[in-house]
Amino acid sequence: MPLLIVLALMALPFLEVWLMIEVGGWIGVPWTLAVLVSMLVLGVAVLRRAGTRAFRDADAAMRSGEPPRGGLLDPLMLMAGGVLLIVPGFVTAALGLLMVLPFTRPVLRWAFAGWAQRRVRRMRERADGEFTVRGATVPGQGAPGWDGRPGPGNPAPGGGRVIQGSFEPEVPRRDRD
């Protein structure tokens, strides 16, 4: 999957240039440049507004000691959409508009939340598998044979074997004399 993403990112500039040439041949070079410059101006305006609002919300949240009320995903989507609008090209502008428009953001938020939940579940399953392969117990599931009562055969969870001893700091050689 990462190789596919790298290849797509490498092909994007070629696709953008080809699309600019096609659109320029269809509507003319001046109109193509006008559309690209207007997308750039829109991207700068979106970034300024999103940045100001995100800063204001973060400042209010820090002053009140509560999490930001709007969440962090909307300002991030607005900023990413603004950056994509600034990058010259029609494909990036379309993706930027999807992230900026208020009626498409909830759909993207829903899709991102679903993707993040699947990713966390896969990571958890992989980590649990690594724990069990190495002979360890998965946190929260208890050790084999654990009946819930600590004792000689059942150490407390996370306790393990206790070795009695004391600690004395080592004194550097020059201070011993």
C-alpha positions as MATLAB code, in Angstrom:
seq = 'MPLLIVLALMALPFLEVWLMIEVGGWIGVPWTLAVLVSMLVLGVAVLRRAGTRAFRDADAAMRSGEPPRGGLLDPLMLMAGGVLLIVPGFVTAALGLLMVLPFTRPVLRWAFAGWAQRRVRRMRERADGEFTVRGATVPGQGAPGWDGRPGPGNPAPGGGRVIQGSFEPEVPRRDRD';
ca = [
       0.000    0.000    0.000;
       2.735    2.582    0.769;
       4.299    1.887   -2.637;
       0.973    2.703   -4.288;
       0.804    6.002   -2.422;
       4.364    6.904   -3.439;
       3.625    6.088   -7.082;
       0.420    8.146   -6.978;
       2.269   11.132   -5.498;
       4.949   10.817   -8.167;
       2.319   10.721  -10.925;
       0.304   13.660   -9.545;
       2.435   16.472  -11.075;
       2.250   14.832  -14.512;
      -1.513   14.442  -14.189;
      -1.878   18.069  -13.076;
       0.195   19.424  -15.985;
      -1.681   17.255  -18.494;
      -5.011   18.418  -17.065;
      -3.917   22.077  -17.197;
      -2.972   21.675  -20.858;
      -6.309   20.012  -21.646;
      -8.327   22.651  -19.795;
      -6.229   25.398  -21.386;
      -7.011   23.991  -24.822;
     -10.691   23.769  -23.970;
     -11.390   27.150  -22.297;
      -8.230   29.052  -23.241;
      -5.022   29.875  -21.418;
      -6.172   33.182  -19.822;
      -9.279   31.550  -18.310;
      -7.248   28.577  -17.097;
      -4.785   30.919  -15.385;
      -7.686   32.919  -13.929;
      -9.226   29.752  -12.445;
      -5.881   28.637  -10.979;
      -5.189   32.080   -9.475;
      -8.709   32.273   -8.034;
      -8.187   28.856   -6.402;
      -4.919   30.143   -4.937;
      -6.645   33.236   -3.528;
      -9.463   31.092   -2.125;
      -6.899   28.770   -0.519;
      -5.088   31.669    1.154;
      -8.400   33.049    2.457;
      -9.438   29.629    3.803;
      -6.056   29.171    5.504;
      -6.214   32.601    7.127;
      -9.755   32.081    8.382;
      -9.158   28.507    9.563;
      -5.889   29.437   11.244;
      -7.446   32.395   13.034;
     -10.441   30.346   14.181;
      -8.271   27.402   15.277;
      -5.998   29.732   17.234;
      -8.988   31.449   18.866;
     -10.592   28.101   19.804;
      -7.305   26.713   21.154;
      -6.722   29.868   23.177;
     -10.239   29.739   24.662;
      -9.816   26.035   25.450;
      -6.508   26.629   27.218;
      -7.949   29.496   29.228;
     -10.971   27.442   30.320;
      -9.058   24.191   30.781;
     -11.535   22.233   28.646;
     -10.976   20.515   25.283;
     -11.782   22.548   22.157;
     -15.538   22.449   21.568;
     -15.362   21.977   17.811;
     -12.762   19.249   17.859;
      -9.513   19.254   15.983;
     -10.539   17.485   12.801;
     -12.502   20.367   11.236;
      -9.705   22.947   11.514;
      -7.215   20.370   10.231;
      -9.444   19.589    7.256;
      -9.868   23.299    6.542;
      -6.123   23.879    6.685;
      -5.330   20.849    4.522;
      -8.012   21.952    2.061;
      -6.536   25.452    1.976;
      -3.080   24.089    1.244;
      -4.478   21.873   -1.515;
      -6.235   24.893   -3.014;
      -2.965   26.841   -3.016;
      -1.094   24.089   -4.869;
      -1.590   24.792   -8.591;
      -3.681   22.146  -10.291;
      -7.212   20.979  -10.790;
      -7.005   17.614   -9.014;
      -5.581   19.169   -5.845;
      -8.145   22.000   -6.085;
     -10.982   19.466   -6.277;
      -9.641   17.614   -3.233;
      -9.181   20.943   -1.435;
     -12.744   21.989   -2.204;
     -14.021   18.670   -0.833;
     -12.247   19.397    2.446;
     -13.353   23.030    2.604;
     -17.038   22.867    1.697;
     -19.263   22.660    4.798;
     -21.603   19.992    3.387;
     -18.788   17.577    2.444;
     -16.819   17.827    5.682;
     -19.250   15.678    7.744;
     -18.960   12.884    5.175;
     -15.163   13.117    5.247;
     -15.205   13.216    9.055;
     -17.354   10.058    9.113;
     -15.034    8.309    6.630;
     -11.938    9.332    8.576;
     -13.432    8.172   11.884;
     -14.274    4.785   10.373;
     -10.779    4.455    8.914;
      -9.169    5.440   12.237;
     -11.276    2.898   14.169;
     -10.331    0.104   11.755;
      -6.675    1.102   11.972;
      -6.699    1.130   15.784;
      -8.447   -2.263   15.850;
      -5.833   -3.759   13.496;
      -2.989   -2.289   15.541;
      -4.507   -3.658   18.748;
      -4.916   -7.128   17.222;
      -1.327   -7.072   15.982;
      -0.032   -5.961   19.396;
      -2.098   -8.639   21.168;
      -0.695  -11.238   18.776;
       2.860  -10.094   19.512;
       2.194  -10.335   23.263;
       0.893  -13.869   23.041;
       3.667  -15.019   20.661;
       6.268  -13.857   23.167;
       4.506  -15.676   26.022;
       3.303  -12.540   27.740;
      -0.251  -11.851   28.744;
      -2.330   -9.207   27.098;
      -3.009   -6.360   29.548;
      -6.509   -6.583   30.946;
      -6.974  -10.255   30.145;
      -5.145  -11.715   33.134;
      -2.534  -14.448   33.281;
      -3.326  -18.093   32.575;
      -4.599  -19.719   35.752;
      -5.316  -16.393   37.383;
      -8.301  -16.763   39.649;
      -8.393  -13.147   40.789;
      -6.824  -13.685   44.235;
      -3.152  -12.930   44.785;
      -1.235  -15.577   46.660;
       1.847  -17.786   46.420;
       0.768  -19.348   43.105;
      -0.969  -16.257   41.778;
       1.087  -13.068   41.955;
      -0.734   -9.752   41.768;
      -1.238   -8.443   38.226;
       1.886   -6.609   37.154;
       3.557   -7.642   40.392;
       5.571  -10.701   39.378;
       8.413  -11.839   41.620;
       9.641   -9.430   44.279;
      13.338   -9.415   45.120;
      14.173   -7.911   48.504;
      17.211   -5.654   48.597;
      18.477   -2.183   49.204;
      19.993    0.486   47.050;
      23.168    2.408   47.771;
      24.392    5.042   45.342;
      27.844    4.414   43.888;
      30.411    6.950   45.041;
      32.855    8.112   42.321;
      36.479    7.054   42.898;
      37.856   10.559   43.491;
      35.370   11.094   46.351;
      36.304    7.848   48.171;
      39.672    9.139   49.444;
];
